[in-house]
Amino acid sequence: MLSTECEMCFVHVCLSTVPEDLPYEQLISDAHELFQLYPPSELADEAEFEYENRFGFYRDIVGVALTKNLDSEFCNF
């Protein structure tokens, strides 16, 4: 499902071709167990932490560069 394009027609085709003999009860049970082990709030906090560690440095560099360029461009009278 995650490998399909994010368009309604692709999602519809993917969902309409789901096998009927999937072990739904086991999938629901596993999903519930994973939800208990990894609550969405904890996953969101971890994702934010990872994002900041990986991209925060670059955001800071770009922000400083943009600020310097804007200051030098607009503050020279």
N, C-alpha and C positions, 0 to 999 in steps of 0.2 A: 504494500500500500504506500509506503513512504517513498518508493522509487518511482511512482507515477508522477506525471506532470500535475501541477496544481490548477487544473481546469475542470469544470464541472463534468464535461463529457468524458474525460479520462477517469475521473473518480467514479462516475456512474458505471462505466464499463468494468472497472476493477471490482466494484462491489457487486455487480450483477453476475460476476463469474466466480464468486466465492464457492468453494466446494460445499456440498450439503452435508458431507460426512465429517466435518471438523469436530473435534472433541470440545464443544462449546462449554460444557460444565467445567472441564479442566482448565480451559483458557480463562474463564471467569474467576475460578478459584485462584489461579496463578496471578492474575491481574490484581485481585484483592490483596493477596499476600505481598506483592511488590508495592502496592499502594501503602500498605501498613509499614513495610520496611523502609521505603523511600518516599515520605510525604512530599507532595508538590512544593510546599513552602521551603523545605530543606533543599530540594533540587534547584529551586530558583535561587536561593542564597549561594549555593555552590557554583551555579552557572555564572552568577554575577561576579563572584570572586575570581573565577577562571578568566572571565572576559576582561576584568580590570587588570589582572596579572599579565595577560597576553597583549591587550590592545591599549591599555591605559597610558603606557609609556609613549606610544606613537600619537595618541590623541593629544597628550601634553605637548609633544614636540610640534605637531601641526598647529595647535592652538597658539603657542608662543610665536611661531613663524608668522602666522596670519596676523597676530596682534602687532608684531614689529613692522610688517609690511603696511598695514593699515595706518599705524602711527606715523611712519615715515612718509606715506603718500598724502595723508590729509592734514598733517600738522606742520608742514613746511610752508610758512607764509612768506 
